[in-house]
Amino acid sequence: MAKKHVAVLMGGFSSERLISLASGHACAAAFEKEKYHVSYVDVGRDIASVLTELRPDIAFNALHGPYGEDGTIQGLLEYLQIPYTHSGVLSSALAMNKGQAKIIAAAAGISVAPSCIMRCCDIRNKHPIAPPYVIKPLREGSSFGIVIVKPDQPIPLQSFLSSDWKYGDEVLIEHYIDGRDLTCAVIGNTALDVCEIVPKKGFQFYNYDSKYTPGGSKHICPAKISSNIYQNIQRMALMAHQAFGCRSISRSDFRYNDTGDEALVWLEINTQPGMMLTSLMPEIAKVSGYSFGDLVHWIVEDASCMR
């Protein structure tokens, strides 16, 4: 039986273009090892005509950020009637919008930090909530545009009122939870292992540089936390996956304060986790028994069921 023709969609034009290219090339190479017919597609504005000409059996979505994981490319693929990997239009759009995501998670009984949504131009000389808090763009990934405001700090207006700000007119203002960064992957309807992320000293938090600079962070998987917290993270990751109507894989991020009374909160769900060999999703999957080849094979075969 002939192997499927997989078009690996990568690149695009979001802030996460370089990450997407790295994920896409890693996945495409794994498909070639499995003898799939692979097309490397650097997504541009002509993507509809490119895919119409290629006529792949499956589109493997390795795009990140706006247009790639917010329901946009998913809608196009639905229109072209091409089966595709990862989550569908609605779950992708809801998960990408941090404000809507928190509403859905809270309604599902998942613990979240207090927050509000504000227009950048409405944030002036008064703290929107009591510090410490985090300012997050509503529709970005890879920690782009995130600002942490600690007690006794002025409001960093220059961060999001300058001409250099390119992350939208609205931001999420979220109470800052001091503590440990934890993440949990889901495949199908199974929560995998929990991983702790420890940024290297010198990084204020797990930001873009900490994520993608070699040695910028250490991943501890399985995380060294109590079995109760471990299982609670797995439970909430699966609850989020199901509440958003995700399919295939997802990864939920958490903050855990094990020294205070704020305990554990869910931060967000990622419907398009990074797929470089050293990304969190493949590392967690490996600990849970999936090689990188096994993981990408599972994802593309799962998508083939969506015809």
Beta strands, then each sheet from edge to edge (+ up, - down):
strand 1: 5-10
strand 2: 37-42
strand 3: 58-61
strand 4: 115-119
strand 5: 133-137
strand 6: 147-149
strand 7: 170-175
strand 8: 180-187
strand 9: 190-199
strand 10: 217-220
strand 11: 249-257
strand 12: 263-270
sheet 1: 2+ 1+ 3+
sheet 2: 4+ 7- 5+ 6-
sheet 3: 10+ 9- 8+ 11- 12+
end
